[in-house]
Amino acid sequence: MADPIRQQVIEVTSELLEAMPLGPGHLMVLGVSTSEVAGERIGTAGSNDVASSIMDGALELQQKYGYHLAFQCCEHLNRALVVTRPTQASFGLSEVAAVPVPSAGGAMAAYAFRHLEQAVLVEAVRADAGIDIGDTLIGMHLKPVAVPVRPPIDRVGAAHVTMARTRPKLIGGARAVYVLDPE
């Protein structure tokens, strides 16, 4: 039997990757309320089964394209993030000392911490793109200029989905040029 949550994660992630192709030098942040995916209020019904489905979908495309993933904790751990040790090293991220559990970190982060190979907790990231499943507020972990991406489906399970890509800041004034003309 097909896993609809996994498939929805693949679908929304594919849409984000179409808007902003990501590869080995990029980082994507995922904020997830497994409670909201299950149709409950955020923070009230965490689920390892939902977390497993989401992680399976997220890892499928991550492994195909090679970008890095960060799973955001809830506010009880100051929205720290679960990443792999190679991701932490690649981006020079500051490790923090805590173990996410469903009641302090959230079910998704707790699941990621236990199932990602060489998982560590870091304080913050500056991600190139992000997916917020269940209105978990990932904006603090995106690079400064975030651009909304509207997926054709706006739900994973019962949870609302918001996505963003980032772009460099446009600097300069009236005479600034942003695209090099061919000679």
Secondary structure, 3 states (H helix, E strand, C coil): CCCHHHHHHHHHHHHHHHHCCCCCCCEEEEEECHHHHCCCCCCCCCCHHHHHHHHHHHHHHHHHHCCEEEEECCHHHCCCEEEEHHHHHHHCCCECCCCCECCEECHHHHHHHHHCCCEEEECCCCECEEEEECCCCCHHHECCCEEEECCCCCEECCEEEEEEEECCCCCCCCCCCCCCCCC
